[in-house]
Amino acid sequence: MLAILWTIVIFIGCSMPGRDLPKVNLFDNFDKVVHFTFFAVFFGLWF
């Protein structure tokens, strides 16, 4: 069940235009870390 909910969260997040998301810049390549984390959790839940 948790994997399905996380899939929906990722789908909604990926469907939103980037300009509608708040700008967060804690350090260089922060967006890459967020993407990796979200998809690593996604993989872990389905695996």
N, C-alpha and C positions, 0 to 999 in steps of 0.2 A: 504494500500500500504506500509506504514512504517513497519508494522508487517512482511510482506513478505520479505522486504529488510533486516530487522534485522535477520530473520530466515536464510537467505542466508549467512549473515556475521557470524553467530554462526556456521552454517554448515561448512563453509570454515575454520574457526578457529579450530573447533573440528577435522577436517580432517587432519590438519597439524601435523607432528610429533613434539613432544615437543623439541627435540634437534635442530629444525630449528627456534625456537622462541628465541628472545633475553632474556637473563637472567636479571630480575629486582628483586631486593631484598631490598625493602624499610623497611620492618619489617617482623617479623615472620608471617607465614601464609598469606602472601600477595596474593598468588595465589588463596587461598580460598575466599578472599574478592572479587577478580576480577571475579571468577566463580559465586559467589552469585549475584554480581551486574549485570553481563551479563544476567543471567537467570531470575533475578527479572524483568529486563526491558522486556525481552522476554515474561514473564508471563503477565506483565502489558499491553503490546501492544495487545496481543491476547485476554485478558480478556475484 
